Amino acid sequence: MKLVTYALTGAFMLASTAAFAESHEAAEENTQQMTVEAALAGGDAAAGEKVFKKCKACHMIGEGAKTRTGPPLNNIVGTELGVFEGFTYSKGMVVLSDEGTVWTIENLNALLLKPRDFIEKTKMSFAGLKDEEDRANLIAYLATFTTVEADN
């Protein structure tokens, strides 16, 4: 009798785990969509394009973007840190990536304010953007290069 109970419990746990994984994936996609929408709503992407000029020495964005001193920034809003293949990240970035940290609006804002405070031992030499509006505009601009697959 106990064996049957354990088998049924195990089957229920497997089904529950699969359902949880599916709902977690759907929630992640929904969170990414909401993050992109919030970024677009929070700033002026056209003004952010002008702010991005400060980033161009190290980063590219858009079609054909390649690695420079830093990785391309396509699809950054709502994704995990340190996932661009072929780029060697700093130790601090690797730690955050291993923790599953995501480029939320809050995290992008913190990075753009003071990169060295957000990522210990970062290779990024950028001093940061003190102006809150510049940061919001830049994040809105970055969000325009983020594609989110929608369920249809």
Secondary structure as GFF3:
##gff-version 3
##sequence-region A 1 152
A	DSSP	alpha_helix	2	42	.	.	.	ID=ss1
A	DSSP	alpha_helix	45	51	.	.	.	ID=ss2
A	DSSP	three_ten_helix	52	54	.	.	.	ID=ss3
A	DSSP	alpha_helix	91	98	.	.	.	ID=ss4
A	DSSP	alpha_helix	105	113	.	.	.	ID=ss5
A	DSSP	alpha_helix	115	118	.	.	.	ID=ss6
A	DSSP	alpha_helix	132	143	.	.	.	ID=ss7
###
